[in-house]
Amino acid sequence: MNALPKQSVIPGDEIFKQISRAKPVVLVTGADSDTRRMLKFGLEMCNYEVAEARGFEESMIIVKKKRPCLILIDAILPFVENLRALDRMQNTVEARDIPIVLLSGFSQKNFQRDAFEHGAKGFLVKPVEWDKLEQCIDKVLQKGGNERRVFRGGQ
């Protein structure tokens, strides 16, 4: 008589532990690979899993696969392109509930205002310090994306 192969069964508590150990995913989007790599390094040090995308189309593929808890966009010139990306993301079923934070070298109030009007939940001014980056992400995620925050580098 052939015995059935043993199946490995994971008790419910063990499954919960494995799920709860999963790192939250942050999607870093931007054209500059060096900036994406730097942000990835910093976010991994803050215990996030990081996915990278070069632009909107790549971002949407990753959003569908990984369901990130937050999208961090490294803003480029012209700034209006970033606003279009924000609008497009806000208008997709997959990304509309994911908070988006913009990272920009432009600290002018009109850039910040425009970003928030187009759905950004946070705005980081370059150069950004790791603790400011972590603080911004934590605040945006704690508030469920309802509070708008500006964090300036070097403060």
Stockholm file with secondary structure:
# STOCKHOLM 1.0

chainA/1-155         MNALPKQSVIPGDEIFKQISRAKPVVLVTGADSDTRRMLKFGLEMCNYEVAEARGFEESMIIVKKKRPCLILIDAILPFVENLRALDRMQNTVEARDIPIVLLSGFSQKNFQRDAFEHGAKGFLVKPVEWDKLEQCIDKVLQKGGNERRVFRGGQ
#=GR chainA/1-155 SS CCCCCCCCCCCHHHHHHHHHTCCCEEEEECSCHHHHHHHHHHHHHTTCEEEEESSHHHHHHHHHHHCCSEEEEECCSSHHHHHHHHHHHHTSTTTTTSCEEEEESCCCHHHHHHHHHTTCSEEEESSCCHHHHHHHHHHHHHTTTCSCEEEETTC
#=GC SS_cons         CCCCCCCCCCCHHHHHHHHHTCCCEEEEECSCHHHHHHHHHHHHHTTCEEEEESSHHHHHHHHHHHCCSEEEEECCSSHHHHHHHHHHHHTSTTTTTSCEEEEESCCCHHHHHHHHHTTCSEEEESSCCHHHHHHHHHHHHHTTTCSCEEEETTC
//
